């Protein structure tokens, strides 16, 4: 991963790829969370394969791409007409491809400015929550994370109880979309060796270029009110 899909931590992909390249080991980089949000230098860093998801950078849903370094072939899983130089047969999603291309073009123009603005809003929401909710913990590397990621834990407050109170007003999750419906604790939070109380109270909040200041303030109020109500019940 170039960046974690739960806590937003940005990994040293350049250093990882260069070590692997030194030992002639191919590197598949999952850039789904990172492309369009932070610079990724495919050629210069020595990445072999780079996976991209269009909707993560404001492109159409259901579209992705795999960037493959020259002379590094993959064995096909889908056979037939020999499309895409024999790597993947099947009719191409032309509107999706055009949408992904346009999204990449726009991100190349807007990314730096947008991500600074997103980080400012994220920090505002973080500070509001820290100010209003006693005991709140920020998870992950706060100095090296995606601008739009805010991962929090409220000790001894079940995250399911929070979501039950705000789900009709605020889109929020307990983990990544990839793990939707999975009851087991997040492997990411377990790897961080968080106490059970923090793991059970973990919430993942995402902000983007279309998030407004008013929405930040509204989210802060909704979360604060929900947690206060739960604390009153538990005490």
Secondary structure by P-SEA (a helix, b strand, c coil): cccccccccccaaaaaaaaaaaabbbbbbcccccccccccccccccccbbbbbccccccccccbbbbbcccbbbbbccccccccccccccccaaaaaaaaaaaaaaaaacaaaaaaaaaaaaaaaaaaaaacccccccccccccccccbbbbbbccccaaaaaaacccccccccccccccccccccaaaaaacccaaaaaabbbbbbcccccaaaaaaaaaaaaaaaaaaaaaac
